[in-house]
């Protein structure tokens, strides 16, 4: 998963992130704004997991969504 693409198309990816980590609020998602390092920190903080566990969760998310391509704006 290319996080530069995710960041550039954050509105389209927010739903996938929210589906994976339902405890993340809209405010969290606004702070994350498609940046992987911010997501890592928010997952750690919100779910009370270690950095390694948060990293593992994000890697699984990336694998599940590796073929996701943003839709072109209409």
Backbone torsions as a table, in degrees:
resi	resn	phi	psi	omega
1	UNK	NA	129.1	179.9
2	UNK	-91.6	110.6	-175.4
3	UNK	-72.6	-18.1	172.7
4	UNK	-65.9	-39.0	177.7
5	UNK	-69.4	-42.1	178.5
6	UNK	-59.3	-46.7	-179.3
7	UNK	-61.4	-42.1	-179.6
8	UNK	-69.9	-20.8	-178.3
9	UNK	-124.6	39.0	-172.0
10	UNK	-57.2	-39.2	-178.7
11	UNK	-58.4	-34.6	-179.5
12	UNK	-77.7	-27.1	-177.4
13	UNK	-93.2	-17.6	-177.3
14	UNK	-55.7	-40.2	-179.6
15	UNK	-62.0	-39.0	178.3
16	UNK	-67.0	-40.5	178.4
17	UNK	-66.1	-44.0	179.6
18	UNK	-63.6	-36.8	178.0
19	UNK	-66.1	-36.8	-179.3
20	UNK	-75.4	-43.2	-177.0
21	UNK	-124.0	80.7	-172.8
22	UNK	-64.4	-22.1	179.7
23	UNK	-74.5	-14.8	179.0
24	UNK	-71.4	129.2	-178.9
25	UNK	-85.5	170.0	175.3
26	UNK	-61.0	-35.7	176.6
27	UNK	-63.2	-42.4	175.9
28	UNK	-58.8	-46.1	-178.0
29	UNK	-63.0	-35.5	177.3
30	UNK	-65.7	-38.8	178.5
31	UNK	-69.0	-42.3	-179.1
32	UNK	-61.1	-48.3	174.8
33	UNK	47.3	35.5	175.8
34	UNK	85.5	4.8	-179.2
35	UNK	-93.9	123.5	-175.3
36	UNK	-60.1	-42.5	-178.6
37	UNK	-63.8	-35.9	176.9
38	UNK	-68.1	-41.3	176.9
39	UNK	-60.3	-44.7	179.1
40	UNK	-55.9	-48.4	-179.6
41	UNK	-64.5	-41.7	-178.9
42	UNK	-69.6	-35.6	176.8
43	UNK	-65.8	-44.2	177.9
44	UNK	-58.3	-50.9	-175.3
45	UNK	-65.4	-48.0	-173.6
46	UNK	-73.1	-38.4	-176.4
47	UNK	-98.8	-4.7	177.9
48	UNK	63.2	40.8	180.0
49	UNK	-111.4	163.9	178.1
50	UNK	-72.4	165.9	176.7
51	UNK	-60.1	-40.4	-179.8
52	UNK	-63.7	-41.0	179.2
53	UNK	-67.4	-42.8	177.6
54	UNK	-61.2	-41.5	178.0
55	UNK	-61.1	-43.4	179.5
56	UNK	-63.5	-41.1	178.8
57	UNK	-63.4	-42.2	-179.6
58	UNK	-67.2	-39.1	177.6
59	UNK	-62.4	-40.3	176.3
60	UNK	-63.5	-41.8	177.7
61	UNK	-60.3	-43.6	179.1
62	UNK	-61.9	-43.0	179.1
63	UNK	-61.9	-44.2	-179.3
64	UNK	-65.6	-27.3	-174.5
65	UNK	-115.2	17.2	-175.2
66	UNK	-63.4	-27.1	-179.4
67	UNK	-94.6	5.3	-179.8
68	UNK	-73.6	127.2	174.6
69	UNK	-121.6	140.0	-178.7
70	UNK	-65.3	148.5	175.5
71	UNK	-77.4	147.6	175.5
72	UNK	-74.4	139.2	178.0
73	UNK	-64.0	140.3	-177.9
74	UNK	-89.3	NA	NA
